[in-house]
């Protein structure tokens, strides 16, 4: 499976976006890394 990674940084956090093919569409997985050092994952179709 092909996944596309977009890495974005701003002053407060680092974001990783994974775009994965799924059932003819795509799933966008967002990993959010804040200053405290915790990864928070949110996913939407």
Sine and cosine of phi, psi and omega as CSV:
sin_phi,cos_phi,sin_psi,cos_psi,sin_omega,cos_omega
0.00,0.00,0.72,-0.70,-0.02,-1.00
-1.00,0.01,0.74,-0.67,0.03,-1.00
-0.83,-0.56,0.58,-0.81,0.01,-1.00
-0.94,-0.35,0.77,-0.64,-0.04,-1.00
-0.93,-0.37,0.78,-0.63,0.11,-0.99
-0.86,-0.52,0.83,-0.56,0.00,-1.00
-0.95,-0.32,0.80,-0.60,-0.03,-1.00
-0.77,-0.63,0.72,-0.70,0.03,-1.00
-0.82,-0.57,0.65,-0.76,0.20,-0.98
-0.74,-0.67,-0.20,-0.98,-0.09,-1.00
-0.92,0.39,-0.48,0.88,-0.14,-0.99
-0.98,-0.18,-0.42,0.91,-0.15,-0.99
-0.36,-0.93,0.20,-0.98,0.11,-0.99
-0.87,-0.49,0.72,-0.70,-0.02,-1.00
-0.88,-0.47,0.67,-0.75,0.15,-0.99
-0.88,-0.48,0.80,-0.60,0.03,-1.00
-0.93,-0.37,0.82,-0.57,0.09,-1.00
-0.93,-0.36,0.82,-0.57,0.05,-1.00
-0.94,-0.33,0.91,-0.41,-0.07,-1.00
-0.86,-0.51,0.73,-0.68,0.08,-1.00
-0.88,0.47,0.65,-0.76,-0.02,-1.00
-0.39,-0.92,0.90,-0.43,0.07,-1.00
0.77,0.64,0.74,0.67,0.04,-1.00
0.98,0.19,-0.07,1.00,0.04,-1.00
-0.82,-0.57,-0.45,-0.89,0.01,-1.00
-0.69,-0.72,0.49,-0.87,0.14,-0.99
-0.92,-0.38,0.79,-0.61,0.05,-1.00
-0.98,-0.20,0.90,-0.43,0.03,-1.00
-0.96,-0.28,0.82,-0.57,-0.03,-1.00
-0.93,-0.37,0.84,-0.55,0.10,-0.99
-0.95,-0.31,0.82,-0.58,-0.09,-1.00
-0.91,-0.41,0.85,-0.52,-0.04,-1.00
-0.91,-0.41,0.92,-0.39,-0.04,-1.00
-0.99,-0.12,-0.02,-1.00,-0.06,-1.00
-0.89,0.46,-0.48,0.88,-0.04,-1.00
-0.94,0.34,-0.41,0.91,0.05,-1.00
0.98,-0.19,0.45,0.89,0.02,-1.00
-0.93,-0.37,0.63,-0.77,0.05,-1.00
-1.00,-0.09,0.79,-0.61,0.06,-1.00
-0.89,-0.46,0.79,-0.61,-0.06,-1.00
-0.94,-0.33,0.78,-0.62,0.12,-0.99
-0.79,-0.62,0.60,-0.80,-0.10,-0.99
-0.74,-0.68,0.66,-0.75,0.07,-1.00
-0.63,-0.78,0.48,-0.88,-0.02,-1.00
-0.98,-0.22,0.00,0.00,0.00,0.00
